[in-house]
Amino acid sequence: MRLTHCRLESVRRHRQLELAFASGVTLVAGANESGKSTLVEAMHRALFLRANATGAPIQALRSQQHPGHPQVEIGFEAANQAWTLQKRFSGASGTASLRTAGQDVLQGGDAEDRLAQLLGVSESLGSRQANRQLPGRWAHLWVMQGEAGRDLLAQGAEHYALAALIEALEAKAEGALQSPLDQRVNDQLESLVQASLTSRGVRTNSVLWQCQQSCAAAQEALETAIETRERFEQSGKALDRLVQEIDTIERQQLPALQDRIRSQKQRISLLQSLEPLRLRREQLERQRSSLQRLETEAHSQAERLRQLELGLQRLQQENHQASQTCRHQHTELQALEQQRQALEQRGQALRRLEERAGLEQRCRELENRRMKVQALHRQRQQLQEKLKRCRSLSASEHEALQEQRQALEALRIRREAMATRVRLLRASTPVALGGSALQVGEERLLSQPFGLTVGEGVELELTPGGGADLEALERERRQRQHQLEQMLERHDLASVEEAEAQWQQRLRLVAEQRLLEGQWQQVAPAEDLETELQHLRQRLAALQEEDTAVADDQPIADDQPDLDDQLEQLAQQPDALHRALEQCRINYRTVQESWKRLQGQREPAEARLAQTAKDLQSHQLQRERLLTEQASGAKQQQTLVEECGDLARLDAALEALRREEDALRQSAQGVPSEVGGGEAVREAEAELQRLEAEEQRLARSLQQLSGERGGLQERCLALSDADPYAAEEEAAARLEQAEARERSERLVVEAQQLLLQEFQRARSDLSSRYTVPLRRSMDRVLAPLFGPEGARTALGYSAKDGLGDLGLERDGLLLPFAALSGGLREQLNAALRLAIADVLRQGHDGCLPVLFDDAFSNSDPQRLQAVLTMLRQAAERGLQVIVMSCDPDPYRAIADAVVELPTS
């Protein structure tokens, strides 16, 4: 089968698209989102889906941009004829037509059936089959986008036409690889195993399942018999335990508890008799403790009072000393503050004086500078006037004049070099040159033809060696001389020397002007000087007003006139003024540091004074409180002595009470001397109540146990009617028989399963010869990638699961498909598809279309060249290769036809 053309209408982004396929390699180029995958899916669904199919696959083809239902037309060659397929996907009203030359056009179901026959598939798919079976149709021939790196064989036999591939491979093998008898044996063994087993375990209602159910029932009966026997034994043991427990309560626990109750009642009676004595004794002990405590507190208070008196004396002395220190420090601080203020006033006066002297000096400097500026300004004006009066050429005119002068000089030199020089050394006869006599020793330079007369009989005509050149030089000299004279006349100059003198004078004036400009830049403009002078005069006036205000505010001291005289003298001596100001600052810092140091000492002294005053007040309050407590304690002690006597009388009374308690305890032995008090009586009564409650509980337990004993006796009699031990042995025998039958049946099923596995393994080992031609074909396809002796492909076959275990053998190491890189997985998958297509093409008129949709995106440029060779060789062997790529440049070299998809 070979595709020839395709036309789409209203399919996703394509309103109308038509393209033709070459018989060899066709390149479909287009950018991302240009509709390459849309073209692949539309062709795939037109070939394998019915026109009246519905659902997601058809909805995905509908266009959101263009009206109308999706229509696909595909031209292809099959069964040695050219066919044209047209399908319109519009749900239940969808249409399909298939036509070829010389035959009637097939419509609807007839077209679908004939198309399936031409494609070599069982039938065209309907809506219910689309989601499950459509992805597997031609999955071995067409690489959909995103599927290039997935293992084709791992997706299942329906993805690579296993039945047709096995048939084609078997036709290529040396002999038949399986017989009908092998297939019947395999089917019978599978039937036997499937009659007993399923993929989830044992089949329901099979013989093995019935044996397992019998075993389970026998096991349950045995467990019931064991449980009955255990209940009988437990009931007998419980009855024996109850009889023993009843005997223990009647003979031991109940009599002992009654004895403890009688003893506890006697104890309560004794404690009640001791209670009045104990209360009287405790009262006397409390009174004695109080009296003894008051005497101890009186001694302690007297000692504390003495200590407080000593502390008060010490604190009063410390307070007096701290007060004297604070007054002395206050006096010193006042003196230092006066010194500091005086120094501060003197420093301010000196600073004002220094600032005034500086301002006056600055004013004088600015006055001098202003005078200098004015002088420079006058010089600038005079120089500008001189420059205006100076009659001189401009720089360009001077340069032109010099060039003209230099040209004349050059012409003169050339003319003298070319002219004839005549000099008369001696003569006996008169010599005339050009009509005028030539004297001895006279020299003439001639540039034109001239006549030479010697005496009266000789006359010569001489021509200088330059000839016409001398005449040209002479003309040029006269022209330039005329131009020079015109330039001098235009500027009213008598000669070139006068022009040069005026030019030099102008240069001197310009140089003086530049010098003055440099001096002018070094001084401030006049308006800035005026502003600064005005500001300085205002500051001087402010200082004068400040001195006057300070003099008015300060009181007149005795030494004030001397101080004013000193300040006036210092104002005339800047260095002495600066030294006086520095000395004043030093003295001020010294006084300031002394004041800070004394202030720092004053704060701790005042803190100590405040603390001693606080401590003194606290001691006075403690003394008053202690005197009050001492008076209160003496009053309480006197009251206790008046009520119950002194300590001697209390000790005698306590001794008499203790002798009386000892006598009463001796009358009832077993009561310890520390027992007594209302709490002890309450504890004894609570213990008596607990014992009585325990006696009642034992009586109820005895009654309950007697009832349980009767029930257990009835239960043992009921369980012993049928012998539980014999029933257990019988159930165990039935279980053993059922397990024997189950083991026998399981052995038979396992033997059948093992026989089936061994038979399938033998068939798989034999059928592995299917993979030999396929591996050879794959190695041949991959030869451009790894070379003739490079890597070898690995492929397995199972009679049950089909082809699998795709991998690559390199350097003696087997690499499974999952361990390969992304690019190598794409290339190995492509080789597998090309090899399968090469095997299957004999059943399809020697050709099958193999399509790759962006299938080599992970291949590097070097490997991609080998892939191009693979594709080219596949086309040369008879396959039709269609490549779709968003990067089409590498594929153009092998393409027989290139189709550019529009971008919009």
C-alpha positions, 0 to 999 in steps of 0.5 A: 500500500502506498499513499498518493495524496491527502485533502482536508476540509474544516479540520481544526485549523485547516480550512482546506489543505491538499498535499501529495506524497512521493513514492520514496521520502516525503518531508512535511515541514511546518512550525509548531502549531501549524497543523502537522499532528492534525494532518496525521490524526485526520488521516489515521481516523479516516483510514480506521474510523467509520464515518458515522462514528461519534465521540471524543476522537471525532470532536477533536477533529472539528474546527473552531474557526471554520464552518462545516463538518470535517472532511478527509480525502486520501488517495492510495495504491493497494491491490495493484489499483489506485483508490480514492477514499472520502469521508465526511464525519458528521455523526449518524449522517456521516458519509464514506465513499471508496472508488477506483477506476473501472469499478462502481463507487462503494458507499457507506458500509460497503466502502468501510468493509472494502477499506478494512480488507485493503488495509488488512484489518478485521473491520473499521472501528465504531464509536464504542471501539474507538477509545480502546482499539484506535491507538493500536491501529498502525501504531507499528507504522505511524509514530504519533507525536510524543510516542517516539520514545515509548517501547512499542513492544511493551504496549501490547500485541495489538500495537504491532499486528502480532498475528500478521507479523508471525505469519510473515515471519513464519513464511520466511523461516526455514520450516514450519515452527509449529504444527496443528497437533502442538496447537491442539495439545496447547489448547487442551492443556490450557482448557484443563488448567483454566477448568481449575485455575483463573488469573485470580486463583482457584476457579469456583465450582471446580473439583479443586475448589470443592475439595478446598470447601470440604477441607474448610468444612472439616476444619470448621467441624474440628474447630467446633469439636475442639471448642466444645471439648475446651468448654467442657474442660474449662467448666470442670476447672471453673467448678473446682475453682468455685468449690475451693473458693467457697470453702476458703471464704467459709473456713478462713476469710469470714471468721478472720474478718469477724475477729478483726471487727471485734478487736476494732470495736474494743480499740474505738472504746479505748480511744474514746476514753483517752480523748479528754485526757489528750485534749487537756494535755495538748492544751497545757502543752500549748500554754507552756509553749506560748509562755516559753515562746514569749520569754524567748521573744522578750530576750530576742527583742531586748538584744535587737533593741540594743543593736538598733540603738548602736546602729542609730548612733552610727547612722547619725554620725555618718549622716552628719559627715555626709551633710558636711561633705555635701555643703563643702562640695556645693561651695566648691561647685559655686566657686568653680561655676563663677570661674567658669562663667568668668572664663567663658565671658573672657573667651567670648570677648577674645573670640569676638575680638579675634573675629573682629581683627580677622574681619578687619584684616579680610576687609583690608585684603579685599580693599587691596584686591579691589584696587588690583581688580580696578587696575587690571580692568584699566589695563585691559581697557587700555590694551583693548584700545591699543589692539583697536588702534593697531593696523595689522593684517589678520592671521589668514592675510598674514599667512597669505602675504608670507606665502606670496613672499616665499613664492617670490623668493623661490622664483628668484632663486630658480631664475638666478639658477637658470640665468646667464652670469657675465663678468668681465675680468680684463679687456684691451678693447671696449666691451658692450653688453646689450648696448651698454659698456661693461666695465672690468670686474663688473658682473651682470645676470641675464635671463633674456637673449642679449648682444655682446660687442667686443671692440668694433668688429665683434658682436655676439648674441647670447641666449641663456640656457633656460630658454622658454622656462625663464620667460615663464618664470619671469611672467610668474614673478611679475604676476606674483609681484603685482599681487604682493603690491596689491595686498600691500596697497589694500592695507596701506602698507609701504613694504613687506617689512612694515607689514611684518613689524605691525604683525609682530606688534599685534602678537605682543599685544595679544600675548599681553592680553592673554597674560592680563586675562590669566591675572583677571581669572585669579581675582574675583569679579568686582561685584563679588568683592563688593558683596563680600565687603558689604557682608564683612562690614555688616558682620563688623557692625553686628560685633560692635553692637554685641560688644556694646550689649555685653558691656551694658549687661555685665556689672562693672568690676573693679578690674574692668578698666584694666581688662579693657586696656588689655583687650585693646592692647591684644587687638593690636597684636594678633599673635598675642591675641591668639595665644591669650585665646588659647590660654583662656580655652585651656583654663576653661577646659581645666575648670570645666573638668574640675567642675565635672569631676566635683559634680561626679563626686557630689552625686555619690555623696548626695546619694550616700546622704540620702541613703543614710537618712533613709537608713536612719529613718528605717532604724527609728521606725524599727526601734519604735515597732520593736518597743511596741512589740516588746510591750505587747509581749510583756502584757501577754506573758503577764496574762498567761502567768495570771491564768495558768501559772508559771513554767514550773506549775505547768510542768507539774500539771503536764506530768500528772496528766501523762501518768494518768494516760499511761495508767489507762493504756496499761489497762488495755494492752495493745494500744500504742502510746502515740495513739489518740486524738479525734483523728485517730478515733475517726480513722478507727471508725472508718476502718470498722465500717470498711471491715463490716462492708467487707464482711457483707461483700464476702456474704454476697460473694458466698451466695453468688458463688453458690448459685454459679456452682449449681449452674456449672454443675448443670453445664458439665452434665449437659456437655458430658452427655455426648463425649467431647473427646470422641467427637474431636477425634472423629472430626480430626479423622474427617479433616485428614481425609478431606486434606488428602483428597485436596492434596491429590487434586492440587497435585493433578492441577499443578502437574497440568499447570507445570506441563502447560508451562513446560510445553509453552516454554518449549514452544517459545524456545522453538518460536524464538526463531521468529525473531532472527529475521526481524533482528537481522532486519533491525541490524541492517537498518541500524548499520548506518548508526553503529556500523556493520560490526557495531551494536546488535539488537536484542529481541525476545518472543513468548508464545503467550505474550508475543514479542518483547525484551527489546534492547541493544547489545554493545561490547558484550553488555545487554542494555534494556530499552529503559536504560537507553538515552532518549535519542537512542530509544527514538532511533531503536524504535524507528529501526523496529518499525522499519524492520516490521514494515519491511517484513509486512510489506510483502503482504501489501503489494511490496510497500507500506507507508511509515510516518514519523511525526517529530520523532527525532527531537532528542537526536543530536546532529551527528546521530541525525545524519545516520537516521537520515541514511536509515530513512533513505535506505528504507525508501530504497528497499520499497517503503514509503517514508513520510517525515513531519518536522518543525526543523525541516532543514536536515531532512531536505537532503533525503526528501523526494518531495517537500511540503510546506504547511502554511503558518496561518 
